[in-house]
């Protein structure tokens, strides 16, 4: 069987501030990246980096890559807070109505005594 089900396309990544013999490469796979690091091609460390959106540009995998998502999440949080405030107002109105109802119920009992 000489055919492969899938061929990994390894890309070399730069290593600033590291030993010149250190090699870092990545290959795109379903749900993220396989990343291998080492100085000896026969014995490299391998890990999986989750990146379902394929946003990793090979240099930075930090906050800048996900600013848009965070803004979307902030908007969703704001909407949820507003809904929560509306719910609280409804509960406050119901509490006030119950208190008024309690006072009305107490009045006839007081008159009977």
N, C-alpha and C positions, 0 to 999 in steps of 0.2 A: 504494500500500500504506500504509494509515493505521494499521494495527494493529501494536503492538510485541510482540515475543516476551517481553519482560520489562521491567517498569518499576522503576527504582531509587527507593527511598524514602529520601531524604536527611534526616538528623537533624542539627540544629545542636548543636555542642558548645561548652562555655564555654572561654574563653581567659583564664585568670588571669595577670596580670602582662604581658600582651601589648598591643600597639597596639589601640585600640578598633575600627579598621577591618579587623583581621585576622579572617577567617572560617574556621572549621574545621567540616567536616561529614563524616558517615560514612554509608555505605549497606551493608546486609547483603547479601553475595553468598555463593555456594557456597564453603565453606572458610575464610571470614573476612570481612573488611570492606574496602571501598574507602574511602579517606580522601582528602579534598581540602582544601587549605589555600591561602589567598591573600587579597588585598585587592581584586582585580578579578575578578568572576565570569566574565569572558571568558578569563582566563589564570590558572587555578589549578593548583597542583602536585597530582599524583594519585599515590597509592601504595596497595599492597595490604598489609593486616595479616592474617597468618595466624591464625585462631582457629576451628578446626574444631568446637570445643565450644560456641561462641557465648557465652563467658563475659565478654567485655569489656563492662563496664557504662557505658562512655562517659567515665568519669573516670580510673580507674586500670587499668593493664594490667600490674600488678606481681606481687610474690610472693604477696600475700594471695589473689589469684584462683586460684593454683595450689597452695596449701598442701595441699589434700586429695590431689592427685596426687603431691606430693613425699612425703607420709606413706606412700602406697601403694608408691612406689618404694623408700623406706627399708625397709619390711617385706619387699619382694621381695629387696633386697640382703642383709638379715639372713638370710633363708631360704637364699639362695645361699651365704653364708658358712658357715652351719651345715652345709650339704651338703658344702662344700669341706673343713671340718674332719673330717667323718665319713670322707671319701675319704682324707684324710691319715692318719687313724688306721688305716684298712685297709691302706694302703701300709706304715706302720710295722710292723704286725703281720706282713705278708708279708716285710719285710726281716729281722725278727727270726727268722722261721722259716727263711729262706734262710741266715742266719748260723749258726744251730744245725745246719742240714743240712751246711754247709761244714765245721764243726768235726767232725761225725761222720765225714765223708768223709776228713778229714785224719788221724784217729786210726788207722784201719787201715793207711794208708800208712806212718805213723810206726812202727807195730809191725813192719811188714815190713822196714824198713830196719835 
